[in-house]
Amino acid sequence: MHIDWFVFFAQIVNFLILVYLLKKLLYGRILDAMDAREAKINATFDEAEKSREDAQLAAAESEKKLQSLNEEYETLQNKARTDAEAYHKDLMDSARQEVEKIQARWVQTVNAERDAFLHDLRRLAGVQIYAIARRVLKDLADEDLEEKIATVMVTRIQDLKDDEKTKFMESLKEGNRLIVQSAYEMPPGARKKLDDVVKRFIAADIEVEYERSPEVMTGFEMKTDGHKIAWSVNDYLNTLEENFIEALYAESREKEEIQSKEGALA
Amino acid sequence: MEIVAIDQISPDQVILFQLGFITINATLMYTWLVMAILVIVSILVTRRLSSGRTLSRGQNVMEVIVGGILKEISEISRERAKHYFPFIATLFLFIALSNVLTFIPGYVAPTSSLTTTGSLAVCVFFAVPIFGISSQGILEYLKEYFRPNFLFFPFHVMGELSRTLALAVRLFGNLMSHEKVVAILLAVTPLLFPIVMQVLGLLIGIIQAYIFSILAMVYIASATQSHEEHPQHAQS
């Protein structure tokens, strides 16, 4: 096998030249371009990673903000609810107080009206009863009511027990005046009868005065400073009044029951 | 047709110009052709390099080739791949292109000449100590020849020489024998079968280029890494 040593060394030189040329023209440039691209890709990835981290941070922050907003919203809602409840309670209290006040005023008015009515009723009824009694007595027994009352007084004075008499006398000591009050003018016959009885059974030196008093209304009263002997239709009137009030309340109760039933049904 | 003799198919025998000891034969001419193609393609491809997202097809192909070679070298040498890269990559590209161009009628691969493969093997022969010394210093490198003891020095030297010879002869033998086989087959069956052999020849050419450059890399790596590995062996 023949080897041309010139060609042999020329090939070595050729190869070394090729190494140099390719290193200059190809490898360096291509590798630089690849490195540059790799660096760019890495930079892009880093940037993407950074963007992702930023986005995660932003998302976390938003989440946190949303949570705090929710908490704030709940707090505000609770506060609003509490305030509303308190305001509602205040309003209810004031309304209740107002209602109670109105009710009290109304009850007061009703009571006053009732009292006035009962007073009138009592007065009218007394007058009426008195007139009726007088007329009944006149028609049936041909007797005067005042006379009859005087007779009752006389009987009472006569029936006084000793200690009662003593008490009566003691209260008379200061003035020796006995006042007899009546709603109507006492007839002279009756006066005389009373005078006699008083002087005979209580004390001889007593001066009896007769007065007309609308307060007595029906009947009469024999008063000293501390005691009195009386007869009037007041007792009957009291009974009447009680019965009347009871009847009145019974009626109103029935009405209330009906109203409450209707309210429950509605 | 007479079967072509080895002397006659070697491009060394085709002398184009001779002046004294200066001989310009087909081997040199085809070598220059391959060099010219490599350099021109390199210039064309690297003229407009892009480091962005879009890149030209030529750049893409070159990046695949260069990146592939760099990866192979990295796997063998583990580190300093870029240091050996120009030498190994040029070996591969030159041999591969020389072998691949054989599909052109009239072209004879310069690598089918023992002169060329021998000169390449000599380059490797010298590259091994150069890289080894640059890597670990002359003393450490020379110590390798006396390991495990001085008796092994002749064997080391013999090993260096024989593997250089093996490199040269392996490439030359493969390429030359391939061309010889194709020439014989052309005489026996002129149609179709030589084409199949040509295709096989392309594959063999690429494989031989790969084997040559990988072996060169392995030799260089063994020379540069032996020093670094010894302390580890001692420890283990």
Interface residues (C-beta under 8 A of the other chain):
Chain A: M1 H2 I3 D4 F6 V7 F8 F9 A10 Q11 I12 N14 F15 L16 I17 L18 V19 L21 L22 K23 L25 L26 Y27 R29 I30 L31 D32 A33 M34 A36 R37 K40
Chain B: D7 D12 F21 I22 T23 N25 T27 L28 T31 W32 M35 L38 V39 S42 I43 V45 T46 L49 S50 S51 G52 L55 Q59 M62 E63 V66 G67 L70 K82 F85 P86 F87 A89 T90 L93 F94 P110 L114 T115 T116 G118 S119 L120 V122 C123
